[in-house]
Amino acid sequence: MKHCIFVYVINVDWYFELHWLNRALAVQESGANVHIIMGFTDSEITSRLRKMGFICHQWNIDRKSINPFLNFKSLVDLYLLLRSISPDIIHAITIKPNIYLGLISQFIRIPYILSVTGTGIVFSGKVLTVRLVRPIVRLLYKTSSTMVRRRIIFENFEDRDYFVKTRLCSSRDAVTILGAGVNTELFKPISENNTQTPIILFAARLLLDKGLGDLVEAGKLLRKKGLVFSIFVAGIADYSSINAIEENTLEQWKREGAIQWLGTEKNMPDLIAKSNIVVLPTFYGEGVPCVLIETASCGRAIVATDVPGCREIVRHNENGLLIPSHDSKALADAIEFLIKNPEFRAKMGARGRKIVEAEFSKEIVIKQTMEVYERLLSQKRKHC
């Protein structure tokens, strides 16, 4: 990719740094000039990315609104930025950048990639406004496929199959790369601490759809049985999302002793190492949740809902337990079983590490992503 001009389009800086930085560095190391267009909200992140050699462009995007037509100015701003950069290839990430780039691609005719990092609230949400806008989003995905070379990267096979079967994309365009990858040297297995108070960890964006409320209810059921444990909660309070958990709700759970709220945690390897079980009772449209990949890499047992994305990394009764969504009793039963069976937890943790090494390492994901970029670029060169 030497001398190639490459552009990432993404909604917000912290998400890019957490999940996409390694892949962007690999593109840069291949000899490309890498531009990042996104909503920069943290000057320290901006400074770090610029020191790494990335060319950063501020893009004002309203993440809370799920109707792209309400953000016409953002669409125009993105179009003008792309015209000024004149890239060889563009990679958009998450639903709104995907839709915007799909529309713009009809005018700038540049090969591009869309990353479906889970179907998100637009496809999984039940509220009326989400259901009303869903057909529009589906139409825009279909429209963006005409006359321009593109690929769509999915993080799990079920999302890919859904898009292909409903004709949102062709099987030729669809590629599956499992999750964001994990640094297996950083997230390494460490034996559990022997403690009389097991730690149950929930680490995710603090959205209603991630299932923290169900975990709180499961905790109440377990405490009624006399079980002693702590629920640690770590994650970004993402109030720019329409399904964010209100801060007063978190504070109430904390006052009641239902959870210990840690806030945003930077040192995830250490946090997972301190825990005994990691729980994600999500009913959000996940890709492959990073915390579950990191947990398996660290050799911890998992309890997660039996939904797309979670099923990719959690193998029931192998490295974790899968339960129905919105089922606090099933969640409580699974947690109780793992609390009472530490030897089985340890076997699950060892199995999870092997799964990650074989399928989810950072090296595997970077290699597969770079292959998509190279193939799209080579097709462009053939047609030039």
C-alpha positions as CSV (number, residue, x, y, z in Angstrom):
1,M,0.0,0.0,0.0
2,K,3.0,2.2,-0.5
3,H,2.1,5.9,-1.3
4,C,-1.6,5.1,-1.0
5,I,-3.8,7.7,0.6
6,F,-6.1,5.9,3.0
7,V,-9.0,7.4,5.0
8,Y,-10.9,6.1,8.0
9,V,-14.3,7.6,8.7
10,I,-15.6,6.9,12.2
11,N,-18.0,8.5,14.6
12,V,-15.9,9.2,17.7
13,D,-12.2,9.2,18.8
14,W,-12.3,6.9,21.9
15,Y,-13.9,4.1,19.9
16,F,-11.3,4.4,17.2
17,E,-8.4,4.3,19.7
18,L,-9.9,1.3,21.5
19,H,-10.8,-0.9,18.6
20,W,-9.1,0.3,15.4
21,L,-5.8,1.8,16.2
22,N,-3.8,-1.4,15.7
23,R,-5.2,-1.9,12.2
24,A,-4.6,1.8,11.3
25,L,-1.0,1.4,12.4
26,A,-0.6,-1.6,10.2
27,V,-1.9,0.4,7.2
28,Q,0.6,3.2,8.0
29,E,3.4,0.7,8.4
30,S,2.7,-0.6,4.9
31,G,3.6,2.8,3.5
32,A,0.2,4.5,3.2
33,N,-0.6,8.0,4.3
34,V,-3.5,7.6,6.8
35,H,-6.1,10.2,7.3
36,I,-8.8,9.9,10.1
37,I,-12.1,11.7,9.8
38,M,-14.1,11.6,13.0
39,G,-15.6,13.4,15.9
40,F,-12.7,14.3,18.1
41,T,-13.9,14.8,21.6
42,D,-10.6,14.4,23.6
43,S,-7.6,16.6,22.9
44,E,-5.3,14.0,24.4
45,I,-6.4,11.4,21.9
46,T,-6.0,13.8,19.1
47,S,-2.5,14.6,20.2
48,R,-1.5,11.0,20.5
49,L,-2.8,10.1,17.1
50,R,-1.0,13.1,15.5
51,K,2.3,12.1,17.2
52,M,1.9,8.6,15.6
53,G,1.8,10.3,12.2
54,F,-2.0,10.2,11.5
55,I,-3.6,13.2,9.7
56,C,-6.6,14.1,11.8
57,H,-9.8,15.9,10.5
58,Q,-12.5,17.0,12.8
59,W,-16.0,15.9,11.7
60,N,-19.0,17.1,13.6
61,I,-21.5,14.2,13.7
62,D,-24.6,13.9,15.9
63,R,-24.3,10.3,17.2
64,K,-27.5,10.5,19.2
65,S,-29.8,11.0,16.3
66,I,-30.6,7.8,14.5
67,N,-32.1,9.6,11.4
68,P,-29.3,10.4,9.0
69,F,-31.6,12.9,7.1
70,L,-31.5,15.1,10.2
71,N,-27.7,15.5,9.8
72,F,-27.4,16.9,6.2
73,K,-24.6,19.3,7.2
74,S,-22.5,16.3,8.5
75,L,-23.1,14.6,5.1
76,V,-22.0,17.7,3.2
77,D,-18.9,18.2,5.5
78,L,-17.8,14.6,4.9
79,Y,-18.2,14.9,1.2
80,L,-16.1,18.1,1.1
81,L,-13.4,16.6,3.3
82,L,-13.1,13.5,1.1
83,R,-13.0,15.6,-2.1
84,S,-10.1,17.7,-0.6
85,I,-8.2,14.6,0.5
86,S,-8.8,12.6,-2.8
87,P,-8.0,9.2,-1.2
88,D,-7.3,5.9,-3.0
89,I,-9.5,3.9,-0.6
90,I,-11.9,4.7,2.3
91,H,-13.0,2.6,5.3
92,A,-16.1,3.7,7.2
93,I,-17.0,2.2,10.6
94,T,-20.3,2.0,12.4
95,I,-23.8,2.6,10.9
96,K,-24.0,6.3,10.4
97,P,-20.5,6.7,8.7
98,N,-21.4,3.6,6.6
99,I,-24.6,5.2,5.3
100,Y,-23.0,8.6,4.7
101,L,-20.1,7.1,2.8
102,G,-22.5,4.9,0.8
103,L,-24.4,7.9,-0.4
104,I,-21.2,10.0,-1.1
105,S,-19.6,7.1,-3.0
106,Q,-22.1,7.6,-5.8
107,F,-20.4,11.0,-6.5
108,I,-16.7,10.4,-5.8
109,R,-16.4,6.9,-7.2
110,I,-13.7,5.7,-4.8
111,P,-13.4,2.1,-3.6
112,Y,-14.5,1.7,-0.1
113,I,-15.1,-0.6,2.8
114,L,-17.9,-0.5,5.3
115,S,-17.5,-2.2,8.7
116,V,-20.7,-3.6,10.4
117,T,-19.5,-3.8,14.0
118,G,-22.7,-5.4,15.0
119,T,-26.2,-4.3,13.8
120,G,-26.5,-2.0,16.8
121,I,-29.7,-0.3,18.0
122,V,-31.0,0.5,14.5
123,F,-31.5,-3.2,13.8
124,S,-32.1,-4.6,17.3
125,G,-34.0,-1.7,19.0
126,K,-37.7,-2.0,19.8
127,V,-38.7,1.6,20.3
128,L,-41.0,3.2,17.7
129,T,-38.5,5.8,16.3
130,V,-35.9,3.0,15.7
131,R,-38.5,0.8,14.0
132,L,-39.6,3.7,11.8
133,V,-36.1,4.5,10.6
134,R,-35.0,0.9,10.1
135,P,-36.5,0.6,6.5
136,I,-34.7,3.8,5.5
137,V,-31.3,2.4,6.8
138,R,-31.9,-0.8,4.9
139,L,-32.7,1.1,1.7
140,L,-29.5,3.2,2.0
141,Y,-27.3,0.1,2.5
142,K,-28.8,-1.3,-0.7
143,T,-28.5,2.0,-2.6
144,S,-24.8,2.4,-1.7
145,S,-23.9,-0.8,-3.6
146,T,-24.5,0.4,-7.1
147,M,-21.7,1.1,-9.5
148,V,-18.9,1.4,-7.0
149,R,-16.4,-1.2,-5.8
150,R,-16.9,-2.0,-2.2
151,R,-16.5,-4.6,0.6
152,I,-18.5,-5.0,3.8
153,I,-16.7,-6.4,6.7
154,F,-18.8,-8.2,9.4
155,E,-17.6,-9.2,12.8
156,N,-19.8,-12.4,13.0
157,F,-21.2,-14.8,10.5
158,E,-24.9,-14.2,11.5
159,D,-24.8,-10.5,10.6
160,R,-23.2,-11.4,7.3
161,D,-25.9,-14.0,6.5
162,Y,-28.6,-11.6,7.4
163,F,-27.3,-8.9,5.1
164,V,-26.9,-11.3,2.2
165,K,-30.2,-13.0,2.7
166,T,-32.1,-9.7,2.9
167,R,-30.1,-8.4,-0.1
168,L,-28.5,-5.5,1.7
169,C,-25.3,-6.7,0.1
170,S,-24.1,-9.4,-2.2
171,S,-22.2,-12.4,-1.1
172,R,-19.3,-11.2,-3.3
173,D,-19.0,-8.0,-1.2
174,A,-19.4,-9.7,2.2
175,V,-16.3,-10.6,4.3
176,T,-16.3,-11.9,7.9
177,I,-13.4,-11.0,10.2
178,L,-14.0,-12.0,13.8
179,G,-13.9,-9.0,16.1
180,A,-11.2,-6.5,16.6
181,G,-8.5,-8.9,17.7
182,V,-6.7,-9.0,21.0
183,N,-3.0,-8.6,22.1
184,T,-2.5,-12.0,23.6
185,E,0.7,-10.9,25.2
186,L,-1.0,-8.1,27.0
187,F,-4.1,-10.0,27.9
188,K,-2.5,-13.1,29.3
189,P,-3.7,-15.9,31.6
190,I,-3.3,-15.2,35.3
191,S,-4.6,-17.6,38.0
192,E,-7.6,-16.4,40.0
193,N,-7.1,-14.8,43.4
194,N,-8.3,-17.0,46.2
195,T,-11.1,-15.0,47.8
196,Q,-14.2,-15.5,49.9
197,T,-15.9,-12.8,47.9
198,P,-15.9,-13.7,44.1
199,I,-15.8,-10.7,41.8
200,I,-18.3,-10.6,39.0
201,L,-17.2,-8.1,36.3
202,F,-19.4,-6.2,33.9
203,A,-17.3,-4.1,31.5
204,A,-19.0,-2.4,28.6
205,R,-20.5,0.8,27.4
206,L,-23.2,1.7,29.9
207,L,-26.2,1.2,27.6
208,L,-29.6,-0.2,28.6
209,D,-29.2,-2.8,25.8
210,K,-26.0,-4.2,27.3
211,G,-28.1,-5.8,30.1
212,L,-26.7,-4.3,33.2
213,G,-30.2,-4.0,34.6
214,D,-30.7,-7.8,34.2
215,L,-27.4,-8.4,36.0
216,V,-28.6,-6.2,38.9
217,E,-31.8,-8.2,39.1
218,A,-29.8,-11.5,39.0
219,G,-27.6,-10.2,41.8
220,K,-30.7,-9.6,44.0
221,L,-31.9,-13.1,43.4
222,L,-28.5,-14.5,44.4
223,R,-28.2,-12.4,47.5
224,K,-31.6,-13.7,48.6
225,K,-30.1,-17.2,48.5
226,G,-27.2,-16.0,50.8
227,L,-24.5,-15.9,48.2
228,V,-21.7,-13.5,48.9
229,F,-20.0,-11.8,45.9
230,S,-19.3,-8.3,44.4
231,I,-20.4,-6.9,41.0
232,F,-17.8,-4.6,39.6
233,V,-19.1,-2.3,36.8
234,A,-16.6,-0.5,34.5
235,G,-17.4,1.2,31.2
236,I,-17.9,4.5,29.3
237,A,-21.0,6.4,30.3
238,D,-21.9,7.1,26.7
239,Y,-24.6,9.8,27.1
240,S,-24.5,10.7,23.5
241,S,-26.3,7.4,22.8
242,I,-30.1,7.4,22.9
243,N,-30.1,4.1,25.0
244,A,-27.6,5.3,27.6
245,I,-28.2,4.3,31.3
246,E,-28.9,7.5,33.3
247,E,-26.3,8.5,35.8
248,N,-28.8,8.7,38.6
249,T,-29.7,5.1,37.9
250,L,-26.1,4.0,38.3
251,E,-25.7,6.1,41.4
252,Q,-28.9,4.4,42.9
253,W,-27.5,0.9,42.2
254,K,-24.3,2.0,43.8
255,R,-26.0,3.3,46.9
256,E,-28.1,0.2,47.2
257,G,-24.9,-1.9,47.1
258,A,-26.0,-3.7,44.0
259,I,-22.8,-2.7,42.1
260,Q,-19.4,-1.2,42.7
261,W,-19.1,1.4,39.9
262,L,-15.5,1.8,38.8
263,G,-16.1,4.3,36.0
264,T,-14.0,4.2,32.8
265,E,-11.2,1.7,33.4
266,K,-8.0,2.1,31.4
267,N,-6.2,-1.1,32.6
268,M,-8.5,-3.9,31.4
269,P,-5.9,-6.7,31.7
270,D,-5.5,-5.9,35.4
271,L,-9.3,-5.5,35.9
272,I,-10.0,-8.9,34.3
273,A,-7.2,-10.5,36.3
274,K,-8.9,-9.3,39.5
275,S,-12.2,-10.8,38.5
276,N,-13.4,-14.4,38.8
277,I,-16.3,-14.3,36.3
278,V,-17.1,-11.9,33.5
279,V,-20.7,-11.3,32.6
280,L,-22.3,-9.6,29.5
281,P,-26.1,-10.2,29.4
282,T,-26.4,-8.1,26.3
283,F,-29.3,-7.9,23.9
284,Y,-27.7,-5.2,21.8
285,G,-26.8,-5.9,18.1
286,E,-23.2,-6.9,18.9
287,G,-20.3,-7.6,16.5
288,V,-18.0,-9.7,18.7
289,P,-17.8,-7.9,22.1
290,C,-14.1,-7.0,22.7
291,V,-14.5,-7.6,26.5
292,L,-15.4,-11.2,25.8
293,I,-12.4,-11.8,23.6
294,E,-10.1,-10.1,26.2
295,T,-11.7,-12.2,29.0
296,A,-11.1,-15.5,27.1
297,S,-7.6,-14.4,26.4
298,C,-7.0,-13.8,30.1
299,G,-8.4,-17.3,31.0
300,R,-11.6,-16.3,32.7
301,A,-15.0,-18.0,32.4
302,I,-17.8,-16.0,30.8
303,V,-21.6,-15.8,31.1
304,A,-23.2,-14.1,28.1
305,T,-26.5,-14.1,26.3
306,D,-27.1,-16.5,23.4
307,V,-27.1,-13.8,20.7
308,P,-25.1,-13.1,17.5
309,G,-21.6,-12.0,18.3
310,C,-21.5,-13.6,21.8
311,R,-22.0,-17.0,20.2
312,E,-18.8,-16.4,18.1
313,I,-16.5,-16.3,21.1
314,V,-18.4,-18.1,23.8
315,R,-18.8,-21.8,23.3
316,H,-21.5,-23.1,25.7
317,N,-20.0,-25.4,28.4
318,E,-16.6,-25.0,26.9
319,N,-15.3,-21.5,27.8
320,G,-18.5,-20.1,29.2
321,L,-22.2,-20.3,29.6
322,L,-24.8,-18.9,27.2
323,I,-28.2,-17.9,28.5
324,P,-31.4,-16.5,27.0
325,S,-31.6,-12.7,26.9
326,H,-33.9,-10.8,29.3
327,D,-33.8,-13.8,31.7
328,S,-32.5,-12.7,35.1
329,K,-33.2,-16.1,36.7
330,A,-31.2,-18.0,34.0
331,L,-28.4,-15.4,34.5
332,A,-28.5,-15.9,38.3
333,D,-28.4,-19.7,37.9
334,A,-25.4,-19.5,35.6
335,I,-23.4,-17.2,37.9
336,E,-24.3,-19.4,40.9
337,F,-23.0,-22.5,39.1
338,L,-19.7,-20.9,38.3
339,I,-19.3,-19.4,41.8
340,K,-19.8,-22.8,43.3
341,N,-17.5,-24.6,40.8
342,P,-14.1,-22.9,40.7
343,E,-12.4,-26.0,39.1
344,F,-14.9,-25.9,36.2
345,R,-14.2,-22.1,35.9
346,A,-10.5,-22.8,35.5
347,K,-11.1,-25.4,32.8
348,M,-13.3,-22.9,30.9
349,G,-10.7,-20.2,31.2
350,A,-8.0,-22.5,29.8
351,R,-10.3,-23.5,26.9
352,G,-11.1,-19.8,26.2
353,R,-7.4,-18.9,25.9
354,K,-6.9,-21.7,23.2
355,I,-9.9,-20.4,21.3
356,V,-8.5,-16.8,21.2
357,E,-5.0,-18.0,20.1
358,A,-6.5,-19.9,17.2
359,E,-9.1,-17.5,16.0
360,F,-9.1,-14.0,17.7
361,S,-5.5,-12.8,18.0
362,K,-4.6,-9.3,16.9
363,E,-2.2,-10.7,14.3
364,I,-5.0,-12.8,12.6
365,V,-7.4,-9.8,12.4
366,I,-4.8,-7.4,11.1
367,K,-3.7,-9.9,8.4
368,Q,-7.2,-10.6,7.2
369,T,-8.1,-6.8,7.2
370,M,-5.0,-5.9,5.2
371,E,-5.8,-8.6,2.7
372,V,-9.2,-7.0,2.1
373,Y,-7.5,-3.6,1.6
374,E,-4.9,-5.0,-0.8
375,R,-7.5,-6.8,-3.0
376,L,-9.7,-3.8,-3.3
377,L,-6.7,-1.6,-4.2
378,S,-5.5,-4.1,-6.8
379,Q,-8.9,-4.2,-8.4
380,K,-8.8,-0.4,-8.6
381,R,-5.4,-0.4,-10.3
382,K,-6.6,-3.0,-12.9
383,H,-9.4,-0.7,-13.9
384,C,-7.3,2.5,-14.0
